[in-house]
Amino acid sequence: MGAIIYWLIIGLIAGIITGKVMHSPGRDWFSDMIVGILGAIVGGFVMQLLGFSFSAGFIYNILVAIFGAVVLTWLYRKVRAHA
């Protein structure tokens, strides 16, 4: 249960920061959290492929989640622009 709360907090923080970085229009906190959690998954996968560890700490996990969320937001915008 503690791990779920941990990832929800990281997802919310990462989603909010990504919204500011990518100048996303006002979304609600739930949408920000989903983007952040999906970003954490994508970012964690990429960092693992590059040989980085998951156990580097809270700030590292937030940075990885922000990286993944920014990449997801950028890809979403590119696909949507061509649709």
N, C-alpha and C positions, 0 to 999 in steps of 0.2 A: 504494500500500500504506500509505503514511503517513497518508493521509486516512481510510482505513478505521479504523486504530488510533485516530486522533484522535476520530472519531465514536463508537467503542466506549467510549473513556474518558469522553467527555462523556455518553453514554447511561447508563453505569454510575453516574457521580456524580449525574446528574439523577434517575435512578430511585431511588437510595438516599434522596436528599433528599425526593423526592416521597412515598416510603413513610413517612417520618417526619412530613411535613407533613399528609398525608391519613390518618394513623394506620391504614395498611394492615397487615393481619396478616402475620406473618413469611413473606415470600416468599424465594426463593433469589436469588442475585446475577444469574443469567441472566434471570429474569423482570423484575427491577429494570432491567436493561440494556435489555431489549426495550421496556418502558414508557418509559424515558428516550429511546431512539432514536425511537420513534413520537412521543413528545412533542416532540422536536427537529424532526421533520418538520412536525407540526401548528403548533408555535410559530413555526417559520421561515416557513411559509406565511402565517400571520396577520400576522406582523411585516412581511413583504414587501408584503402588501396595504396595510398602514398606511404604507409608504414607508421602512421602516428598512433598513439595509444588513446584509449577511451578514458583512462583514469588520470587525466592530467589536471582535473579540478573544475570548479564551478565556472570560473571566468572563461577557461578554455572551451567548455561545453557551450556556453552562451555564444562565444565567437564562432564556433563551428556551426551552430544552429543559425546564426545570422548569415554566415557565408552561404549555407544551403538555401535559406529562405530567399536571399537576394538572387541566387542563381535560378530558383524556381519562378520567382516573380518575373525576372528578365525573360526566361523561356516562355512563360505564359503570355507575356506581352508580344513577343515575336510571333508566336503561333496565332494569336488573336488578330494581329495586324495583317496577316496574310490570309485570314479566313474570309 
